[in-house]
Amino acid sequence: MSLVMPSEIVVEEVLPTVRAMLARELAGEGLTQQAIADHLGVTQAAVSAYLNDEADRSGPVAGDPRTQATVERIADGLAGGRMDGYDALAELLDLVAEFEDRGPICELHEDAMPELRGLSCDLCVRGANPELATERDVLADVRRAARLLATTDGVATVIPNVGTNVGMALPDASGPTDVAAIPGRIHTMRGRVEIPSEPAFGASSNVSTVILAARSVDPESNGALNLATDDDVLDAARDRGIDPLQFDADYENRGQRLRERFDERGSVPRIVYHEGAFGIEPITYVLGATAEAAAGLVATLVTDVAGD
């Protein structure tokens, strides 16, 4: 495992880029190379190298408009005597703080330390805490659920045209941003289930609506996924003692209407479905204590259907 500190990214990636950009801006303000060197705390030879190197504006730091805006602000302030080194440092620290909050520093950090990918890491902002560990667990569960769907024979046949998503809520979830799912949804390509990206919070409105409605009745119903409504799958569920609950396909106030249906049932069923409507594809939702539990039930049911 590689172990790279965010501060290393700042020192090795951010500062050299900003210094080079500042050197060019200050030169454009008419300052000599020695004056620029004094402002930046580097040698005149380093300034000469900055000015002679071809500018690369394509990287995550140089290409971010916030970097250019900060550099221009500092250069203007230093050249005009309205800023000193303290003021310039304050501007740079503000920029670094922004970049550490799911910004270019995070992107570079994930490149240097791939273990961070897909974790929605914000250690730089919040530090290590139990909440972050819980978020990591939820993201990992969604990742395992998606992998299970992708590796189970028969799942591709029940992926709807709109795509499938699988999600799981945090223990104290109160809205869609507290539910992790797959950005871009899961689709089929040439008969295979394709997962387009790593899970993230707030990535699905429809699945999160179902999960949040279920949690309002049963706090243990934290995971769900959607499939195409398929009579064979519904029959396989009934054969296993599951009584699917039908609901209205309309999107308006769906969460409230689902809560009402769950209240009428007196519990949250493992499967809820609708038969579609004009412009709305028939969809089935499979629920579970976790996203992986919901995916496990899907794997079981499609295997049952294939064996019939």
C-alpha positions as CSV (number, residue, x, y, z in Angstrom):
1,M,0.0,0.0,0.0
2,S,1.3,3.5,-0.8
3,L,1.1,6.0,2.0
4,V,1.0,9.6,0.7
5,M,0.1,12.6,2.9
6,P,-2.1,15.4,1.4
7,S,0.7,17.8,2.5
8,E,3.0,16.0,0.0
9,I,0.6,16.8,-2.8
10,V,0.6,20.4,-1.8
11,V,4.4,20.6,-1.7
12,E,5.1,18.6,-4.8
13,E,2.2,19.5,-7.0
14,V,0.3,22.6,-5.9
15,L,3.1,25.0,-4.8
16,P,5.4,24.5,-7.9
17,T,2.4,25.1,-10.2
18,V,1.3,28.2,-8.3
19,R,4.8,29.6,-8.1
20,A,5.3,29.1,-11.8
21,M,2.0,30.8,-12.6
22,L,2.8,33.6,-10.1
23,A,6.2,34.2,-11.7
24,R,4.6,34.6,-15.1
25,E,1.9,36.9,-13.8
26,L,4.4,39.1,-11.9
27,A,6.7,39.2,-15.0
28,G,3.6,40.5,-16.9
29,E,3.3,43.2,-14.2
30,G,6.8,44.4,-15.1
31,L,8.8,43.0,-12.2
32,T,12.4,41.9,-12.6
33,Q,13.3,38.3,-12.1
34,Q,15.1,39.2,-8.8
35,A,12.1,41.0,-7.5
36,I,9.9,38.0,-8.4
37,A,12.4,35.7,-6.7
38,D,12.2,37.8,-3.5
39,H,8.4,37.7,-3.5
40,L,8.3,33.9,-4.0
41,G,11.2,33.0,-1.8
42,V,13.1,31.2,-4.5
43,T,16.3,31.9,-6.4
44,Q,16.5,34.1,-9.5
45,A,17.6,31.0,-11.5
46,A,14.3,29.2,-10.4
47,V,12.3,32.2,-11.6
48,S,14.2,32.1,-15.0
49,A,13.3,28.4,-15.3
50,Y,9.6,29.2,-14.5
51,L,9.6,31.9,-17.2
52,N,11.3,29.8,-19.8
53,D,9.3,26.6,-19.3
54,E,6.2,26.2,-21.5
55,A,3.1,26.8,-19.4
56,D,1.0,23.7,-18.9
57,R,-2.6,24.8,-18.2
58,S,-4.1,21.3,-18.6
59,G,-3.5,19.8,-15.1
60,P,-6.0,19.7,-12.3
61,V,-4.3,22.6,-10.4
62,A,-3.3,24.9,-13.3
63,G,-6.5,24.2,-15.2
64,D,-8.8,25.1,-12.3
65,P,-10.2,28.6,-12.7
66,R,-9.8,29.2,-8.9
67,T,-6.1,28.9,-9.3
68,Q,-5.8,31.4,-12.0
69,A,-8.1,33.8,-10.1
70,T,-6.0,33.5,-7.0
71,V,-2.7,33.9,-8.9
72,E,-4.0,37.0,-10.6
73,R,-5.2,38.5,-7.3
74,I,-1.9,37.9,-5.6
75,A,0.2,39.1,-8.5
76,D,-1.9,42.3,-8.7
77,G,-1.6,42.9,-5.0
78,L,2.1,42.2,-4.7
79,A,2.9,44.3,-7.8
80,G,0.8,47.2,-6.6
81,G,2.1,47.1,-3.0
82,R,-1.4,46.3,-1.6
83,M,-0.3,42.8,-0.4
84,D,2.7,41.5,1.4
85,G,3.9,38.0,2.0
86,Y,1.4,37.4,4.8
87,D,-1.5,38.5,2.6
88,A,-0.3,36.3,-0.2
89,L,0.1,33.3,2.1
90,A,-3.4,33.8,3.4
91,E,-4.8,33.7,-0.2
92,L,-2.8,30.5,-1.0
93,L,-4.0,28.8,2.2
94,D,-7.6,29.6,1.3
95,L,-7.0,28.1,-2.1
96,V,-5.5,24.9,-0.6
97,A,-8.4,24.6,1.8
98,E,-10.8,24.7,-1.1
99,F,-8.8,22.2,-3.1
100,E,-8.7,19.8,-0.2
101,D,-12.5,19.7,-0.1
102,R,-13.2,17.2,-3.0
103,G,-11.0,19.4,-5.3
104,P,-7.8,19.0,-7.3
105,I,-5.8,17.9,-4.3
106,C,-8.2,15.0,-3.8
107,E,-7.9,14.1,-7.4
108,L,-4.1,14.1,-7.2
109,H,-4.1,12.3,-3.9
110,E,-6.3,9.5,-5.3
111,D,-3.9,9.2,-8.2
112,A,-1.0,8.8,-5.8
113,M,-2.9,6.6,-3.4
114,P,-5.5,4.5,-5.3
115,E,-6.8,3.0,-2.1
116,L,-8.7,6.3,-1.6
117,R,-10.7,6.0,-4.8
118,G,-14.5,5.6,-4.3
119,L,-14.3,6.4,-0.6
120,S,-15.5,10.0,-0.8
121,C,-12.6,10.7,1.4
122,D,-12.6,14.1,3.3
123,L,-10.0,13.4,5.9
124,C,-8.3,16.8,5.1
125,V,-11.6,18.6,5.9
126,R,-13.0,16.6,8.9
127,G,-10.1,14.4,10.1
128,A,-10.6,10.8,11.2
129,N,-13.9,10.2,12.9
130,P,-16.5,7.5,13.4
131,E,-18.9,9.1,10.9
132,L,-16.3,8.8,8.1
133,A,-15.8,5.1,9.0
134,T,-19.6,4.6,8.7
135,E,-19.7,6.3,5.3
136,R,-16.8,4.1,4.1
137,D,-18.7,1.0,5.3
138,V,-21.8,2.1,3.4
139,L,-19.9,2.8,0.2
140,A,-18.2,-0.5,0.5
141,D,-21.5,-2.3,0.9
142,V,-22.9,-0.6,-2.2
143,R,-19.7,-1.5,-4.1
144,R,-20.1,-5.2,-3.1
145,A,-23.8,-5.1,-4.1
146,A,-23.0,-3.8,-7.5
147,R,-20.3,-6.3,-8.0
148,L,-22.7,-9.1,-7.1
149,L,-25.2,-7.9,-9.7
150,A,-22.4,-7.7,-12.3
151,T,-21.2,-11.3,-11.7
152,T,-24.5,-13.1,-11.3
153,D,-25.8,-14.9,-14.4
154,G,-29.3,-13.7,-15.5
155,V,-29.2,-10.2,-13.9
156,A,-28.7,-8.6,-17.3
157,T,-32.1,-9.8,-18.4
158,V,-33.8,-7.8,-15.7
159,I,-31.9,-4.5,-16.0
160,P,-34.6,-2.0,-17.1
161,N,-34.1,0.4,-20.1
162,V,-33.6,3.3,-17.7
163,G,-30.8,1.4,-15.9
164,T,-30.5,-0.1,-12.4
165,N,-29.2,1.5,-9.3
166,V,-28.4,0.1,-6.0
167,G,-28.2,2.2,-2.8
168,M,-27.8,2.2,0.9
169,A,-28.6,4.8,3.5
170,L,-26.5,6.0,6.4
171,P,-27.9,5.1,9.9
172,D,-29.2,8.7,10.4
173,A,-30.2,9.4,6.8
174,S,-32.7,12.2,6.4
175,G,-32.4,13.0,2.6
176,P,-31.0,11.8,-0.7
177,T,-27.5,13.0,0.0
178,D,-27.4,10.5,2.9
179,V,-27.9,7.6,0.5
180,A,-25.0,6.1,-1.5
181,A,-25.6,4.8,-5.0
182,I,-23.9,4.4,-8.4
183,P,-23.5,7.6,-10.4
184,G,-24.8,7.1,-13.9
185,R,-26.7,3.9,-13.0
186,I,-25.9,0.3,-13.9
187,H,-26.6,-0.6,-17.5
188,T,-26.1,-3.6,-19.8
189,M,-23.7,-3.7,-22.7
190,R,-23.6,-6.6,-25.1
191,G,-25.4,-8.8,-22.5
192,R,-23.1,-7.8,-19.7
193,V,-23.8,-5.7,-16.6
194,E,-21.7,-2.6,-16.6
195,I,-20.9,-0.5,-13.5
196,P,-19.9,3.0,-14.8
197,S,-18.3,4.4,-11.6
198,E,-17.6,4.1,-7.9
199,P,-20.5,4.6,-5.5
200,A,-21.1,8.1,-4.1
201,F,-23.6,9.8,-1.8
202,G,-26.5,11.6,-3.5
203,A,-26.2,9.6,-6.7
204,S,-29.8,8.4,-7.0
205,S,-33.1,10.2,-6.4
206,N,-35.5,7.3,-7.2
207,V,-33.7,4.5,-5.1
208,S,-33.2,7.0,-2.3
209,T,-36.9,7.9,-2.3
210,V,-37.8,4.2,-1.8
211,I,-35.1,3.7,0.9
212,L,-36.1,6.8,2.9
213,A,-39.8,5.8,2.7
214,A,-39.0,2.3,3.9
215,R,-36.8,3.6,6.7
216,S,-39.6,5.8,8.0
217,V,-41.6,2.6,8.8
218,D,-38.7,0.2,9.4
219,P,-35.3,1.8,10.3
220,E,-33.6,-1.5,9.4
221,S,-34.6,-1.2,5.7
222,N,-31.4,0.6,4.6
223,G,-30.8,-0.9,1.1
224,A,-32.6,-1.2,-2.2
225,L,-32.2,-1.6,-5.9
226,N,-34.5,-1.4,-8.9
227,L,-35.2,-3.9,-11.7
228,A,-37.5,-4.2,-14.6
229,T,-40.8,-5.6,-13.4
230,D,-40.8,-9.3,-14.4
231,D,-43.6,-11.8,-13.7
232,D,-41.2,-14.7,-13.4
233,V,-39.1,-12.9,-10.8
234,L,-42.3,-11.9,-8.9
235,D,-43.5,-15.5,-9.0
236,A,-40.1,-16.7,-7.8
237,A,-40.4,-14.3,-4.8
238,R,-43.8,-15.6,-4.0
239,D,-42.5,-19.2,-4.1
240,R,-40.0,-18.1,-1.4
241,G,-42.7,-16.8,0.8
242,I,-42.3,-13.1,-0.2
243,D,-45.5,-11.2,-0.8
244,P,-44.6,-8.4,-3.3
245,L,-46.5,-5.1,-2.8
246,Q,-47.8,-3.2,-5.8
247,F,-47.9,0.6,-5.8
248,D,-48.9,3.4,-8.2
249,A,-46.3,4.2,-10.9
250,D,-46.8,8.0,-10.7
251,Y,-43.6,9.9,-9.5
252,E,-45.5,12.7,-7.7
253,N,-45.3,12.3,-4.0
254,R,-44.0,8.8,-4.4
255,G,-42.3,8.8,-1.1
256,Q,-45.4,9.7,0.8
257,R,-47.5,7.2,-1.1
258,L,-45.1,4.5,-0.4
259,R,-45.0,5.3,3.3
260,E,-48.8,5.0,3.3
261,R,-48.7,1.7,1.5
262,F,-46.1,0.4,4.0
263,D,-48.3,1.6,6.9
264,E,-51.3,-0.2,5.4
265,R,-49.2,-3.4,5.2
266,G,-47.9,-2.9,8.7
267,S,-44.3,-3.7,7.5
268,V,-41.9,-3.0,4.7
269,P,-41.9,-5.9,2.2
270,R,-38.8,-7.2,0.5
271,I,-40.3,-6.4,-2.9
272,V,-42.4,-3.5,-4.2
273,Y,-43.3,-3.0,-7.8
274,H,-45.5,-1.1,-10.3
275,E,-46.8,-2.0,-13.7
276,G,-45.8,1.3,-15.3
277,A,-47.8,4.1,-16.9
278,F,-47.6,6.4,-19.9
279,G,-43.9,7.2,-20.3
280,I,-43.0,5.3,-17.1
281,E,-41.3,1.9,-17.4
282,P,-42.5,-0.9,-15.1
283,I,-40.1,-1.1,-12.2
284,T,-39.6,-3.4,-9.2
285,Y,-37.7,-2.4,-6.1
286,V,-36.0,-5.0,-4.0
287,L,-35.2,-4.0,-0.4
288,G,-33.0,-5.3,2.4
289,A,-31.2,-4.4,5.5
290,T,-28.2,-3.4,3.3
291,A,-27.6,-2.9,-0.4
292,E,-25.7,-6.2,-0.5
293,A,-28.7,-8.0,1.1
294,A,-31.0,-6.6,-1.5
295,A,-28.6,-7.7,-4.3
296,G,-28.3,-11.1,-2.7
297,L,-32.0,-11.6,-2.9
298,V,-32.0,-10.5,-6.6
299,A,-29.2,-13.0,-7.3
300,T,-31.3,-15.8,-5.6
301,L,-34.4,-14.9,-7.6
302,V,-32.8,-14.7,-11.0
303,T,-31.1,-18.0,-10.3
304,D,-34.4,-19.6,-9.4
305,V,-36.0,-18.3,-12.6
306,A,-33.1,-19.7,-14.7
307,G,-33.5,-23.1,-13.0
308,D,-37.2,-23.4,-13.7
